[in-house]
Amino acid sequence: MKKVLVVLMLVLVLTPSYLVSEPLKGYEPYEENEFPLWTYKLRRAETLFFGSMVLTLPAAALIWSLAQRSNMVSPASTELQNLLIQASIAATISLGIATADYIIGEIGGQ
């Protein structure tokens, strides 16, 4: 009986919202100058940063483990510290990729 009452209450509460609401307007594409140029550049940098993390994170983990095995660097005290070091190396490389793309774009645009 409680389930029926809950379902009935949900129907009574949710149905009027569909009946009263306005229909959605048609799709309107963005205009050419709707957003400032810096937002496009920021979006590109964000895409490059996080997109390159897919490649730089495993590469940084591999290079870090090889450096530890060959005693070039001292091993981290905990696994968490080890992971944070690898992530920071990967983030630095990804930031360098995004920054290099920005610089190349600014020089090439002139």
C-alpha positions in Angstrom: 0.0 0.0 0.0 2.9 2.4 0.8 4.5 1.8 -2.6 1.3 2.6 -4.4 0.9 5.7 -2.3 4.5 6.8 -3.1 4.1 6.2 -6.8 0.8 8.1 -6.8 2.4 11.0 -5.0 5.3 11.1 -7.4 3.0 11.0 -10.4 0.9 13.8 -9.0 3.9 15.9 -8.2 5.9 15.3 -11.4 3.1 15.4 -14.0 2.1 19.0 -13.6 5.7 20.1 -14.2 5.6 18.6 -17.7 2.2 20.1 -18.4 3.0 23.6 -17.2 6.6 24.0 -18.5 7.3 25.8 -21.8 8.5 23.7 -24.7 12.2 23.9 -25.5 13.2 26.4 -28.2 15.0 25.2 -31.2 18.7 24.7 -31.3 20.7 27.9 -31.8 24.4 27.5 -32.6 26.9 29.7 -31.0 27.7 32.9 -32.8 31.2 33.5 -34.1 32.1 36.2 -31.6 30.0 35.0 -28.7 33.0 34.1 -26.6 36.2 36.1 -26.2 39.3 34.7 -27.8 41.1 34.0 -24.5 38.4 31.4 -23.7 39.2 29.5 -26.8 42.9 29.5 -26.0 42.2 28.4 -22.4 40.0 25.5 -23.6 42.7 24.4 -26.1 45.3 24.5 -23.3 43.0 22.5 -21.0 42.4 19.9 -23.7 46.1 19.6 -24.5 47.0 19.4 -20.8 44.6 16.6 -19.8 44.9 14.9 -23.2 48.6 14.6 -22.9 48.3 13.3 -19.3 47.2 10.1 -20.8 50.6 9.7 -22.4 52.8 11.4 -19.9 51.6 9.6 -16.8 52.6 6.1 -17.9 55.8 7.5 -19.4 56.7 9.3 -16.1 55.9 6.2 -14.1 58.2 4.1 -16.3 61.0 6.7 -16.2 60.7 7.1 -12.5 60.8 3.4 -11.8 63.8 3.0 -14.1 65.6 5.9 -12.3 64.9 4.3 -8.9 66.1 0.9 -10.1 69.4 2.3 -11.4 69.9 4.3 -8.2 69.8 7.7 -10.0 67.2 8.9 -7.4 66.5 7.8 -3.9 63.3 5.7 -3.5 60.2 7.4 -2.1 59.4 6.5 1.5 55.7 5.5 0.8 53.7 4.4 -2.2 51.6 7.5 -2.0 54.7 9.7 -2.2 55.9 7.6 -5.1 52.6 8.1 -6.9 52.6 11.9 -6.2 56.1 12.3 -7.6 55.1 10.4 -10.8 51.9 12.5 -11.1 53.8 15.8 -10.6 56.4 14.8 -13.2 53.6 13.9 -15.7 51.8 17.2 -14.9 54.9 19.2 -15.4 55.5 17.6 -18.8 51.9 18.1 -19.8 52.1 21.8 -18.7 55.2 22.1 -20.9 53.3 20.7 -23.9 50.4 23.1 -23.4 52.7 26.0 -22.9 54.8 25.2 -26.0 51.6 24.9 -28.0 50.5 28.4 -26.8 53.9 29.9 -27.6 54.0 28.3 -31.0 50.4 29.5 -31.7 51.2 33.1 -30.6 54.4 33.2 -32.7 52.8 31.6 -35.7 49.8 33.9 -35.5 51.8 37.0 -36.1 
